Protein backbone atom coordinates (compact mmCIF):
# COMPACT_ATOMS: atom_id res chain seq x y z
CA UNK A 1 0.00 0.00 0.00
CA UNK A 2 1.56 3.34 -1.02
CA UNK A 3 2.13 6.17 1.45
CA UNK A 4 -0.65 8.35 0.06
CA UNK A 5 -3.31 5.67 0.55
CA UNK A 6 -1.96 4.78 4.00
CA UNK A 7 -2.07 8.40 5.16
CA UNK A 8 -5.63 8.81 3.90
CA UNK A 9 -6.81 5.67 5.68
CA UNK A 10 -5.14 6.84 8.91
CA UNK A 11 -6.70 10.28 8.53
CA UNK A 12 -10.11 8.71 7.95
CA UNK A 13 -9.72 6.55 11.06
CA UNK A 14 -8.73 9.57 13.15
CA UNK A 15 -11.65 11.55 11.78
CA UNK A 16 -14.08 8.79 12.66
CA UNK A 17 -12.77 8.66 16.22
CA UNK A 18 -12.39 12.34 17.01
CA UNK A 19 -14.32 14.62 14.66
CA UNK A 20 -17.41 16.26 16.05
CA UNK A 21 -18.29 18.96 13.55
CA UNK A 22 -16.16 18.62 10.38
CA UNK A 23 -17.30 15.97 7.94
CA UNK A 24 -14.75 15.29 5.19
CA UNK A 25 -15.89 13.84 1.87
CA UNK A 26 -12.84 12.36 0.18
CA UNK A 27 -13.31 11.80 -3.56
CA UNK A 28 -10.94 9.84 -5.82
CA UNK A 29 -11.22 9.34 -9.57
CA UNK A 30 -9.03 8.49 -12.56
CA UNK A 31 -9.70 11.51 -14.81
CA UNK A 32 -7.29 14.37 -15.37
CA UNK A 33 -7.64 18.00 -14.23
CA UNK A 34 -8.93 19.30 -17.58
CA UNK A 35 -11.78 16.80 -17.94
CA UNK A 36 -15.51 17.48 -17.50
CA UNK A 37 -15.67 15.01 -14.61
CA UNK A 38 -12.97 16.71 -12.54
CA UNK A 39 -14.31 20.19 -13.27
CA UNK A 40 -17.79 19.17 -12.14
CA UNK A 41 -16.45 17.58 -8.95
CA UNK A 42 -14.67 20.85 -8.20
CA UNK A 43 -18.03 22.59 -8.54
CA UNK A 44 -19.56 20.00 -6.19
CA UNK A 45 -16.82 20.82 -3.67
CA UNK A 46 -17.28 24.58 -3.97
CA UNK A 47 -21.04 24.36 -3.59
CA UNK A 48 -20.87 22.32 -0.40
CA UNK A 49 -18.04 24.25 1.20
CA UNK A 50 -19.63 27.67 0.61
CA UNK A 51 -22.45 26.54 2.92
CA UNK A 52 -20.26 26.88 5.98
CA UNK A 53 -23.05 26.03 8.41
CA UNK A 54 -23.15 22.48 7.00
CA UNK A 55 -19.70 21.59 8.33
CA UNK A 56 -18.75 19.69 5.16
CA UNK A 57 -15.32 19.71 3.55
CA UNK A 58 -14.37 18.01 0.28
CA UNK A 59 -10.97 16.67 -0.79
CA UNK A 60 -10.43 15.48 -4.40
CA UNK A 61 -7.72 13.04 -5.50
CA UNK A 62 -7.68 13.04 -9.30
CA UNK A 63 -5.78 11.30 -12.06
CA UNK A 64 -5.82 7.78 -10.65
CA UNK A 65 -3.28 8.66 -7.96
CA UNK A 66 -5.04 6.30 -5.54
CA UNK A 67 -5.62 3.54 -8.09
CA UNK A 68 -8.03 2.56 -10.83
CA UNK A 69 -11.78 2.09 -10.69
CA UNK A 70 -11.61 -1.28 -8.91
CA UNK A 71 -9.23 -0.07 -6.21
CA UNK A 72 -11.15 3.14 -5.53
CA UNK A 73 -14.52 1.37 -5.56
CA UNK A 74 -13.21 -1.00 -2.89
CA UNK A 75 -12.03 2.00 -0.87
CA UNK A 76 -15.47 3.62 -1.11
CA UNK A 77 -17.17 0.37 -0.16
CA UNK A 78 -14.96 0.21 2.95
CA UNK A 79 -15.36 3.96 3.66
CA UNK A 80 -11.63 4.58 3.32
CA UNK A 81 -12.73 6.95 0.54
CA UNK A 82 -16.20 8.45 0.67
CA UNK A 83 -17.07 9.07 -2.99
CA UNK A 84 -16.11 8.44 -6.60
CA UNK A 85 -17.51 8.29 -10.13
CA UNK A 86 -17.03 5.48 -12.62
CA UNK A 87 -18.59 4.11 -15.80
CA UNK A 88 -21.34 1.58 -15.15
CA UNK A 89 -19.63 -0.98 -17.42
CA UNK A 90 -16.73 -1.04 -14.94
CA UNK A 91 -19.06 -1.27 -11.95
CA UNK A 92 -21.04 -4.27 -13.22
CA UNK A 93 -18.89 -6.73 -11.19
CA UNK A 94 -20.12 -4.93 -8.07
CA UNK A 95 -23.61 -4.01 -9.29
CA UNK A 96 -24.79 -6.65 -11.79
CA UNK A 97 -27.99 -4.68 -12.41
CA UNK A 98 -25.90 -2.23 -14.44
CA UNK A 99 -25.47 -4.87 -17.14
CA UNK A 100 -28.62 -3.63 -18.89
CA UNK A 101 -26.73 -0.46 -19.84
CA UNK A 102 -24.23 -2.52 -21.85
CA UNK A 103 -26.70 -3.02 -24.70
CA UNK A 104 -25.58 -1.46 -27.97
CA UNK A 105 -27.45 1.40 -29.66
CA UNK A 106 -29.67 1.64 -26.56
CA UNK A 107 -30.20 5.42 -26.68
CA UNK A 108 -31.08 7.69 -29.61
CA UNK A 109 -29.13 10.70 -28.36
CA UNK A 110 -27.91 12.38 -25.18
CA UNK A 111 -31.31 13.84 -24.29
CA UNK A 112 -32.90 10.39 -24.57
CA UNK A 113 -30.21 8.92 -22.33
CA UNK A 114 -30.78 11.65 -19.74
CA UNK A 115 -34.54 11.09 -19.70
CA UNK A 116 -34.05 7.39 -19.03
CA UNK A 117 -31.23 7.70 -16.50
CA UNK A 118 -33.07 10.41 -14.55
CA UNK A 119 -36.36 8.49 -14.45
CA UNK A 120 -37.70 6.56 -11.47
CA UNK A 121 -38.16 3.35 -13.48
CA UNK A 122 -34.83 3.68 -15.30
CA UNK A 123 -31.67 5.11 -13.80
CA UNK A 124 -33.02 5.69 -10.30
CA UNK A 125 -34.09 2.06 -10.03
CA UNK A 126 -30.54 1.06 -11.00
CA UNK A 127 -29.05 3.42 -8.42
CA UNK A 128 -31.30 1.88 -5.76
CA UNK A 129 -29.70 -1.49 -6.55
CA UNK A 130 -26.40 -0.12 -5.21
CA UNK A 131 -27.68 0.13 -1.62
CA UNK A 132 -27.35 -3.57 -0.64
CA UNK A 133 -23.67 -3.39 -1.69
CA UNK A 134 -22.95 -0.47 0.62
CA UNK A 135 -23.21 2.38 -1.89
CA UNK A 136 -25.44 5.43 -2.19
CA UNK A 137 -26.04 6.21 -5.86
CA UNK A 138 -26.17 9.95 -6.55
CA UNK A 139 -26.80 10.08 -10.29
CA UNK A 140 -25.48 9.48 -13.78
CA UNK A 141 -23.00 11.84 -15.34
CA UNK A 142 -21.81 11.54 -18.90
CA UNK A 143 -18.82 10.42 -20.91
CA UNK A 144 -20.81 10.35 -24.15
CA UNK A 145 -21.42 8.17 -27.15
CA UNK A 146 -18.49 6.07 -28.21
CA UNK A 147 -17.15 6.12 -31.76
CA UNK A 148 -14.59 4.03 -33.61
CA UNK A 149 -11.19 5.23 -34.74
CA UNK A 150 -8.95 3.18 -37.00
CA UNK A 151 -6.23 3.11 -39.61
CA UNK A 152 -8.57 1.28 -42.01
CA UNK A 153 -10.38 4.32 -43.36
CA UNK A 154 -14.15 4.67 -42.94
CA UNK A 155 -15.87 1.69 -41.33
CA UNK A 156 -18.83 1.60 -43.70
CA UNK A 157 -19.48 -2.10 -44.23
CA UNK A 158 -19.26 -5.51 -42.63
CA UNK A 159 -16.13 -6.40 -44.57
CA UNK A 160 -14.17 -3.51 -43.07
CA UNK A 161 -15.64 -4.20 -39.63
CA UNK A 162 -14.31 -7.75 -39.85
CA UNK A 163 -10.76 -6.37 -40.27
CA UNK A 164 -10.98 -4.36 -37.06
CA UNK A 165 -8.66 -5.29 -34.18
CA UNK A 166 -9.65 -3.12 -31.27
CA UNK A 167 -9.12 -2.72 -27.57
CA UNK A 168 -11.93 -4.14 -25.49
CA UNK A 169 -12.61 -3.80 -21.80
CA UNK A 170 -11.85 -7.06 -20.00
CA UNK A 171 -15.55 -7.83 -19.98
CA UNK A 172 -16.91 -11.13 -21.40
CA UNK A 173 -20.05 -9.45 -22.74
CA UNK A 174 -18.10 -6.79 -24.62
CA UNK A 175 -15.77 -9.39 -26.07
CA UNK A 176 -18.66 -11.61 -27.22
CA UNK A 177 -20.45 -8.65 -28.79
CA UNK A 178 -17.47 -7.56 -30.90
CA UNK A 179 -16.79 -11.12 -31.99
CA UNK A 180 -20.39 -11.39 -33.22
CA UNK A 181 -19.58 -8.88 -35.98
CA UNK A 182 -16.28 -10.67 -36.69
CA UNK A 183 -14.13 -7.91 -35.21
CA UNK A 184 -11.17 -9.00 -33.07
CA UNK A 185 -11.41 -7.62 -29.52
CA UNK A 186 -8.22 -7.61 -27.45
CA UNK A 187 -8.62 -6.95 -23.71
CA UNK A 188 -6.31 -4.13 -22.65
CA UNK A 189 -6.17 -1.62 -19.86
CA UNK A 190 -7.14 1.90 -20.87
CA UNK A 191 -3.60 3.15 -20.39
CA UNK A 192 -2.25 0.55 -22.84
CA UNK A 193 -4.26 1.70 -25.86
CA UNK A 194 -1.88 4.31 -27.28
CA UNK A 195 1.17 2.07 -27.20
CA UNK A 196 -0.80 -0.87 -28.61
CA UNK A 197 -1.96 1.28 -31.53
CA UNK A 198 1.56 2.56 -32.04
CA UNK A 199 2.90 -0.99 -32.16
CA UNK A 200 0.03 -2.20 -34.38
CA UNK A 201 -1.11 -4.77 -31.82
CA UNK A 202 -4.50 -3.22 -32.52
CA UNK A 203 -5.54 -1.07 -35.49
CA UNK A 204 -8.65 0.48 -33.95
CA UNK A 205 -10.15 1.67 -30.70
CA UNK A 206 -13.54 2.94 -29.53
CA UNK A 207 -14.14 5.85 -27.19
CA UNK A 208 -15.91 9.17 -26.80
CA UNK A 209 -14.63 11.81 -29.23
CA UNK A 210 -13.11 13.88 -26.42
CA UNK A 211 -10.98 10.90 -25.38
CA UNK A 212 -9.56 10.64 -28.91
CA UNK A 213 -8.23 14.15 -28.39
CA UNK A 214 -7.25 14.04 -24.73
CA UNK A 215 -5.44 10.69 -25.08
CA UNK A 216 -3.75 11.86 -28.32
CA UNK A 217 -5.05 8.87 -30.27
CA UNK A 218 -5.07 11.15 -33.33
CA UNK A 219 -1.30 10.71 -33.44
CA UNK A 220 -1.69 6.99 -34.21
CA UNK A 221 -5.14 6.84 -35.87
CA UNK A 222 -6.03 8.28 -39.26
CA UNK A 223 -9.82 8.06 -39.22
CA UNK A 224 -12.81 8.39 -36.89
CA UNK A 225 -16.10 6.78 -37.81
CA UNK A 226 -18.95 8.30 -35.82
CA UNK A 227 -20.84 5.16 -34.89
CA UNK A 228 -22.38 6.09 -31.54
CA UNK A 229 -22.61 2.38 -30.84
CA UNK A 230 -22.81 2.68 -27.08
CA UNK A 231 -23.41 5.41 -24.53
CA UNK A 232 -21.02 5.63 -21.60
CA UNK A 233 -22.03 7.27 -18.34
CA UNK A 234 -20.35 8.18 -15.08
CA UNK A 235 -22.11 6.79 -12.02
CA UNK A 236 -21.63 9.15 -9.07
CA UNK A 237 -21.80 7.29 -5.78
CA UNK A 238 -20.90 7.51 -2.12
CA UNK A 239 -20.37 5.13 0.77
CA UNK A 240 -23.89 4.42 2.04
CA UNK A 241 -22.91 4.32 5.71
CA UNK A 242 -21.18 7.67 5.45
CA UNK A 243 -24.15 9.24 3.67
CA UNK A 244 -26.62 7.81 6.18
CA UNK A 245 -24.49 9.21 8.99
CA UNK A 246 -24.94 12.77 7.73
CA UNK A 247 -27.73 14.84 9.22
CA UNK A 248 -30.81 15.67 7.13
CA UNK A 249 -29.53 19.09 6.05
CA UNK A 250 -26.18 17.65 4.98
CA UNK A 251 -27.81 14.81 3.05
CA UNK A 252 -30.09 17.20 1.20
CA UNK A 253 -27.17 19.50 0.38
CA UNK A 254 -25.13 16.58 -0.99
CA UNK A 255 -28.00 15.39 -3.19
CA UNK A 256 -28.74 18.86 -4.53
CA UNK A 257 -25.07 19.68 -5.15
CA UNK A 258 -24.61 16.36 -6.95
CA UNK A 259 -27.64 16.99 -9.17
CA UNK A 260 -26.36 20.40 -10.21
CA UNK A 261 -22.78 19.20 -10.69
CA UNK A 262 -23.98 16.30 -12.84
CA UNK A 263 -25.99 18.69 -15.03
CA UNK A 264 -22.86 20.80 -15.39
CA UNK A 265 -20.73 17.76 -16.19
CA UNK A 266 -23.18 16.68 -18.90
CA UNK A 267 -23.04 20.13 -20.47
CA UNK A 268 -19.26 20.10 -20.47
CA UNK A 269 -19.10 16.57 -21.89
CA UNK A 270 -21.51 17.36 -24.74
CA UNK A 271 -19.65 20.58 -25.54
CA UNK A 272 -16.28 18.83 -25.45
CA UNK A 273 -17.39 15.89 -27.60
CA UNK A 274 -19.01 18.22 -30.14
CA UNK A 275 -16.23 20.80 -30.42
CA UNK A 276 -13.41 18.29 -30.48
CA UNK A 277 -14.52 16.81 -33.82
CA UNK A 278 -13.40 19.94 -35.64
CA UNK A 279 -10.15 19.97 -33.70
CA UNK A 280 -9.46 16.38 -34.73
CA UNK A 281 -10.07 17.25 -38.37
CA UNK A 282 -7.62 20.14 -38.07
CA UNK A 283 -5.07 17.65 -36.72
CA UNK A 284 -5.46 15.50 -39.83
CA UNK A 285 -8.04 12.94 -38.73
CA UNK A 286 -10.65 12.13 -41.37
CA UNK A 287 -14.15 11.98 -39.86
CA UNK A 288 -17.13 10.16 -41.32
CA UNK A 289 -20.52 8.91 -40.13
CA UNK A 290 -21.33 5.21 -40.06
CA UNK A 291 -24.23 4.32 -42.39
CA UNK A 292 -27.52 3.51 -40.66
CA UNK A 293 -27.58 0.18 -42.50
CA UNK A 294 -24.38 -0.96 -40.79
CA UNK A 295 -25.60 0.34 -37.42
CA UNK A 296 -28.71 -1.82 -37.83
CA UNK A 297 -26.61 -4.90 -38.57
CA UNK A 298 -24.35 -4.24 -35.58
CA UNK A 299 -27.29 -3.67 -33.24
CA UNK A 300 -28.95 -6.92 -34.27
CA UNK A 301 -25.82 -9.08 -34.09
CA UNK A 302 -24.13 -7.53 -31.04
CA UNK A 303 -27.25 -7.39 -28.89
CA UNK A 304 -28.27 -10.82 -30.11
CA UNK A 305 -24.98 -12.19 -28.82
CA UNK A 306 -25.33 -10.75 -25.31
CA UNK A 307 -28.95 -9.81 -24.61
CA UNK A 308 -30.00 -13.02 -22.84
CA UNK A 309 -26.95 -13.04 -20.59
CA UNK A 310 -27.28 -9.33 -19.82
CA UNK A 311 -30.95 -9.87 -18.94
CA UNK A 312 -30.08 -12.72 -16.61
CA UNK A 313 -27.27 -10.78 -14.93
CA UNK A 314 -29.40 -7.67 -14.51
CA UNK A 315 -32.40 -9.63 -13.29
CA UNK A 316 -35.22 -10.23 -15.80
CA UNK A 317 -37.78 -8.00 -14.07
CA UNK A 318 -35.50 -4.97 -13.74
CA UNK A 319 -34.06 -5.51 -17.24
CA UNK A 320 -37.53 -5.50 -18.78
CA UNK A 321 -38.51 -2.46 -16.72
CA UNK A 322 -35.50 -0.46 -17.92
CA UNK A 323 -36.01 -1.48 -21.56
CA UNK A 324 -39.70 -0.52 -21.33
CA UNK A 325 -38.59 2.86 -19.97
CA UNK A 326 -36.12 3.28 -22.85
CA UNK A 327 -38.89 2.64 -25.37
CA UNK A 328 -41.47 4.79 -23.59
CA UNK A 329 -39.14 7.80 -23.35
CA UNK A 330 -37.92 7.79 -26.96
Secondary structure, 3 states (H helix, E strand, C coil): CCHHHHHHHHHHHHHHHHCCCCEEEEEECCCCCCCHHHHHHHHHHHHHHCCHHHCEEEEEECCCCCCCHHHHHHHHHCCCCCEEEECHHHHCCCCHHHHHHHCCCCCCCHHHHHHHHCCCCCHHHHHHCCHHHCEEEEEEEEEEEEEEEECCCCCCCHHHHCCCEEEECCCHHHHHHHHHCCCEEEECCHHHHHHHHHCCCCCEEEEEHHHHHHCCHHHCCCEEEEEEEEEEEEEEEEEHHHHHHCCHHHHHHHHHHHHHHHHHHHHHHHHHHHHHHHHHHHCCCEEEECCHHHHHHHHHHHHHHHHHHHHHHHCHHHHHHHHHHHHHCC
